């Protein structure tokens, strides 16, 4: 399945905001665009119709997770992942490279691929670039990702270089496994390199020479400081072709999206909007807001005035506060819809600003108002998640 990318505005140089359209056989995706994450062919607690109503044009699934349950061959016999999950638009699949990082205690990596113990039942499996491609072909996705090697932010320079070189070799194997079938998914390449700007440039330059239909920037938002992430992204984008889409993997905080679009990224994905929604943390232009807080108990108006999501349009902040205080499942669903719609609408706002030539002013105003979660708090949260994941 071929894809094309058409620039429609911005893009004055390789590291600049741009508005475009990703064209696929199942529909066009205006960019900048956020892709809701449906790891197991479902965006948490939401129907495909609700995801589409929030403004999503493309969703992401995870081929590695789906290969474990229910199995990619089963999905293939049931008509492919689009029919399986009843999503009519484009689907992009992740290959499982991030799981090499997030489940490191269960994984062994070498040039052949990855050997891992299932987090479900402890059974041992092999996962190679060729198997990742076979799984994504069976799913019938529109855009596939090659298996890549992600290192944590504090990995040594030698380990980061080794992972980038392995990712390049795995991409070449993935492309060979895909073959020249016209019905095969479009295979993006993934640029690695940690926060080493020179390594980022060299790896992106090597991948650009291979003429992929699109490029992803991986291995960011894995523990590095925000300034390091921004610099690494800019270094990669500076070497990537302007006429191909650029996908920043695993990033979904509103302020991160604005910074990334300013540096030339087009596509994004993250579990953050639905994960935060289930905890009662809601996005607004002022930052994240805890809807459980007592100050919302008597708020008769919408959570965000002017927001057109199903939560804000139909329910008061007091009602959503009530749902969360009483652990009603409807609250989790409404909050997830709001957070998804917020990010999708933010992308729409950025696109309009780019086309109008006012993005710099938009970004400056947005970032001056938005209060991000403090990096020290983020580091503590990551440490606690890591300790929990490592516990027997």
N, C-alpha and C positions, 0 to 999 in steps of 0.2 A: 504494500500500500504506500504509494508515494505521498509525500507531504511537500508543501511549498510555503514559503514565507514572503510576505509582501510588506515592505516598509511604506507607511502612509504619512509619517511626520516625525520631526525631531531627528535624532541620529547625526548631529553635526560632529562627526568624529566617532571613533570606536567606543569611547567611554563617555556616553551622553545618553540622556533619556530619549526613548524612541517609542512610537506607536506603530503597530503593525497588525498583520492578520496571519495567523497560522491556518493554512488551508489543508483540510483533510477530506477524504472521500465521505466522511460522515458529518461534515459540517465545518464551518469556519469559526475560528476562535480569535476575537479581537484581543490584542495585547496592549499593555500589560494585562496578564491574566493569572488569577489564583485558581489552583486545581484542588478541590476538596479531596481528602484522602479516604478511600474506601479499601483499606488494606485487604480485607476478606470479601471483596465485592459488595461492600455495604458501608456507606458513610454512617458512623455510629448513630443509631436511633432514628435516622431519617429515611424517608422513602425517596426513591429517585425523583419522583415528581416534586417533592419539597426541595431537593437539591437544585433541580432545574429552576424552580420558582424563585430561589434565592439569587439566580443569575449565573449559575455555573454553566459553562459550555463544554467542559472537558473534566473528567475525573481520573484519579490515579488508583490503581490496584497494585498489589504486591505479588509477583509471580512466585517468589520463594514461599511465602505463607500459603498461597493457594495450592502450591504443589504438595504441601503437607496435609492440608485439609481444604476442600474435599478431594483434591487431586486434580491436576490440570487435564488429565485424560478424561476424567468424568465430565468436567466442564465442556471439553471438546465434544463429547458424545451428546451433550445436552444443547448443542448449538453455539457454543462459544460464550465468552464472558458477557458480551452485550445482551444476548438473549437471556442468559442465566440471571443477570441482575436487573434486567428490563431497563437498560440505559441505552438511549438511541444515539447519543452523541459520541464523540471520540473518547477513547480510553488510552491512557499512557500507563505502562506497567514498569514498576521498579524491579530490578533483578535480584535483590537480596544483598547487594553490596553493603548497605548500611547495617544489616544484621551481623556482618563480619565484625563491625565495630561495636554495636550495642550488645551483642551476645558473645563478646570475645572469650569469656570463660568457657564457652561451649565449642569453640572453633579452633581448628588448626589450618593455617594457610601455607601453601607453597605454590610453585609455578603451575602445577597441574590444576589447582583449584582450591576448594575449601572442603574440609571434612568437619562435620559438626554433629553434635548430639542434639536431637530434637528437644526443644523446650517443653514439648507436650508429653512425651513418654520416655525420653532418654535414648531412643533408638539412634543408631549412627547412620549418617547419610553422606554421600559425596555430592558436591555441587560444583560444576565446572562451567566455564563460559559456554560450552556447547549445550549442556543440560539447561542452562538458563534460557538460551535461545529457543530450544525445543519446547520448553514450558510456555514461553510467551507466544510462540507460533500456535501452539495448541489452544491457548486462550483466545487467539484471534484479535489481539489488541492492534491499535492503529500506530502507536509509537512504542518501541521497545528500548530498554536500557541494557547495555552490556554489563556483565559482572565486573565490578571494580573493587579496589582495595582501599578502604578508608582507614586512616590512622587517627588516633586522638590528637588533640591540639598540642599536647606536651611530648609527642613522640620525637625521637632524635632526628637530626637532619638526615642521617643515613637511612633510617627507617622510612622517612617521608619520601626520599628519593627512590628507595626500593619499591615502595607502594605505587608511586607514579609510573615507574618503568614497567612494573607488572601490569598495571591498569592499561597501559598502551599495548602490551603484548596480548592481553586478554581481549582488547577491542579488535585487534586484527584477527584473532581466532573466532570471535563472535561474528564478525563480518563474513568470514569464510563459511561458518556454519549456516548463516542465513541464506547464502547463495543468491542467485539472481531472479528468484521467483517474484513475479509482479504482485502476487497476493501477500507477500511477506510484509511484516510491519516495517516502518521506517526505523532504522537503528541510529540513535543519537550516540555521540562519543562523550565521554566524561573526563573532564580535566581535574586532576588532583594536584597536590603540591603543598598542602598545609598552609602555613602563613609565610612561607618563604617566597617572597615576591618574584625572585629570579627563577626559582623552580616552577612557580606557577606560569610564568611567561614561556619558559622553554617547553613545558608539557603542553600548554595550549597551542603553541606554535607547531609542535610536532603533530598534534591531532588535526589542526587546521589543514595541514598539508595532505591529509587523507580524505578530504572532501566529503565529510559526513553531512547528512541532511539537516542536522541540528546538533547543538552542543549543550551539554550540561556542565555545571560547575559544582563539583561534589566536595565532600570533606570540610565543609564550613558549618558553623553553628554546632561545633562539637567540643566546646569548652574554651575557645579563644576569646580574647577581648573584642568588643565591637569594632574598634578602630582597626584591629588586625584583620577582621573579616572584610571590612570595607576595602582595605588596601589590597588584599589578596584577590577579591572579586574584580577590582579595577585592573589589576595586573593581568588576569586571565582575559577579561573582555577586550583589552587592548590588542590581543593577538588573535582573537576569533573573527571570522569573516562577518562583515556587516549584513550580508544578505541571508543569514541563517539564524534561526531562533536560538536564544540563550536561556537556559533553564537553570535557575539557582535552586538546588535541591535542599529540601527540609527546612526552609525558612518561612516563617509566617507571622512574626510580630509586626504590627502596623508600621512602627518606625523603621524596622528592617526593610520592609517592602519599599518604603519611600527612598531610603538610602540606596537600595539595590537598583531601583528604576533609574535613579540619578546617575548610576554608573553603568547603565546599558543592559541590565537584565530584563527579560521579557516574561518568563513563566516562573511560577512558584508553587510549592506544595508544602503542607505541614498539617499535623494532627492537632495543632494548638487550638484553633477556634472551637472545635467540638470538645476537646479535652478540658479546656478552661470552662466552656459552657456548662459542663456537668458539675463543676465545682461552684458555680455561681459567679465566676469572674467574667464580666462582660466588657466588650470593647466600646470605647467612646473616643471622641476627638481629644478628650482630656486625659486619656489613659485607661487602664483597666479599673473597673469599679466592681466592688463586692455587693451584689444585689441582696445578700443576706443582712447587710448592715441595718441597724435600727432606723436610720434616717430615711429609709425607703418605705417604712411601714405604712405611712399615711399619704404617700405620693399618688395622687389620683390621675396624673397625666402619664404619657408614655415615658419609657426609660430614656429614650433619645428623641427629642422633638424633631419631626421631619424625617425620621427613619421610616422607610417603607417596608420593613420586614414584618413577618406575620406576628411577631411578639409585640413590637412597638405600635403597629397599626391597629391591633385588635384588643390589646390588654394593657392595663395600667401597671406602673412599676410596683404599686402596692400589691397587686394580684400576684405578680411574679415573685415578689418577696415572700408572700404567703405560701406559694407553692414550694419554694426552697426551704423555708423554715419548717415545713411539714413533710419534706421529702417526697413530694408528689412528683411522679415521673414526668408529667407534662412540663414541669419547670425545666428539667434538663433538656427536653426537646426544644422548647421555645428559646432557651438561652443559646443552644447550639445553632438554631436557625438564625438568631440575631447575629452571632459572631461570624458565621459564614457570610451572611449578607453584608455585614460591615466590611469585611475584607474584599469581597467582590465589588461592592460599591466604591471602596477606596481605589481599586484598580480602574473602575470606570471614571472616577474623578481625576485620577492621574492621566488617563488617556485623553480626556477632554482638555486638560491643561496643556499637555504636550501639543495637541493639535492646534490649540489656540496660541501657542507660543508663550504661555505663562507658567510653565512648570516650575521654574526657579522660585518664583514668588509663592506658588502653592506650597512647595516643599519647605521653604523658609517659614511660612506661617504655620504649617502643620507641625513641624518639629519644634517650633518655639512654644506651641501650646501643649503638645502631647507629653505626658509625664511617663517615661518608660520605667519598668521595674529596675531597681538598682542592680548593678552587676554583682555586687557582693551578695545580694539576696539570691540572684540566679546561681552563683557559684555554690552557695550553701544548699540550694535545692538540688543541683546536679550531684553534689557529694552525697546527699541523703538518698537520692534515687540510685546512685551507684552502689552505695552500701547495702541498700535493700535488695538490689539485683544480685549482689555477690553472696548474700546470705544463703546458707544451705537450706 
